[in-house]
Amino acid sequence: MPIGALVAAVLTAAAVAAAGTHMKAMSLSATLNAGQEVPHPKGVAAGAAGKFTATVAGTKLTWKLTFSHLTGPATAAHIHAGKKGEAGGVIVPLCGPCTSPASGTATVTSAVVKQMQSGTTYVNVHTVKNAGGEIRGQVKASM
């Protein structure tokens, strides 16, 4: 085999292997409640809760969000950067306004995927009464 053909074959095999590992799907989940929100929301019913599930394949995030018993309509929902107990900035907008169930897709960067893998992201749902967030859940990843 000529050296050029050998190099092309090796590069092709490496690209296929890299794409295969990059495209491996990762599952995400979060259980949302008012007790996890920072700062603590006001006037939230004890039953206010939600569930977030998603998969990430490459840079595509496919998600579903359900919630109930909020103080009013959900004005928005996001994935934020932040460790448990800490507030952080929005990194992935999910919906706004939102109705339950909500679902969709988003394009995410490799840096966001790494944050989700490390457990330093959370999902929260906002309302007019609790504009900073009414329910929240830390995102957990599994392969």
N, C-alpha and C positions, 0 to 999 in steps of 0.2 A: 504494500500500500504506500503510495507517495506520501511524503511528509505533510504536504498541504491537506490532503484528505484525512490523514490521521488527526491533525490539529483540529480540523472542522468537526470531525466525529467526537472528539473529546469535549470541545466547547459546546456542541449540541447536547451531549449527555449531561454536562454540568448544568446547562440552562434548564433542561427538563427536570433534573433533580431539585434544583433550587425552586423552580415554580411549583413542584409537587409539595415541598415542605411549606412554602409560603401560602399555598392555597388550602392547607389543612384547616378544617373548620374548628372554631372554638365556640363553645356554648357559654352564655352569660346568663346570670339570673340575679334578681334582687327582690327582697320582700320589703315593702314600704309601709311605714307607720309614722305617726306623729312624734313618737318618742325619740326617733333618730334625727329629727330635723334640728338644725342649728341656725339661728337661735330657736328656742322652742316656740311653736306657733300658739296663737291665742284662740280659745273657744272651740277647739276641735273635739268632735264626738269621739268617744272611746273606740268606736268601730271604724274610724277612718283608716283605710288600708289600701294597699295596692300590690300588684305583682308585675315585674318586668322580666321578660325573657328575650333572648336574642342569640343570633349566631353571627360570627364574623368569618368570612372566607376572603382572604386577601385583604382588599380595602373595602369590601362591601359588608355593611352591617344591616341585618334584617331583624326587625324588632317587633315586639307586641307588648302593650301596656294595658293593664286593667286597674280600675280603682273604684272605690265607693265610699259613701258616707262623708263626703267633704262638706265644708261649710257653704259651698256654692259651686258654680261651674268652674271647671279647671281652665285657667287662662293660658297655661303653658306647661310643658314638661321638657326636661333637659337631662343630659348626662353632664355632670360637673366633675372637675378635677378636685380631689380632696380626700384626705384620710378620714377614717371614722371620727366623728366628733368635731370636724373642722369644715367650715364653709369654703367653697372654692368657686372659680369661674366656670362658666358654661364652655364645654368643649364640643358637644354635639346637641343641636336643637332637635327635639323629637316631634312635638306638635304644639300648636297654639292658635286658637283655642282648641281644647281637647275634649273628646267624648270617649267614654269607655264602652267597649274596647277600642283602642287605637293601635294602628300598626303602620309600618312603613319601612323604608330603606334609607340609608345614608352612606356617603363615602367617608371613610376615616383614614387618617394617616397611620403610618407604622408607629409613630410616637404615641398616638392615642391607643392603639392596640396594646402596646407595652404597658401603658398606664392601667388599662382594664385588666390585663394579666396580673399586674402587681397588687391589685386590690385598692388602688388609690383613686377610684372613681365612684360616684354615686348617682342615682337617679332621683329626681324629686319632681313633685307636681305642685304647681302654684295656683292660688286662688286670689280673688280680690281681697278678701279678709287677711290672707297670709301671703302677701306678694313675694316674700322671700322664700317661700316654700311651706307647704302644709304637711306633706308626707314625704318621707325619704327612705331610701334603702341603699346600702353599700353593695356595689356590683361584685359578684364572685364569678370567677372564670373556671371552666373545666375543659379539658381537651377530649 
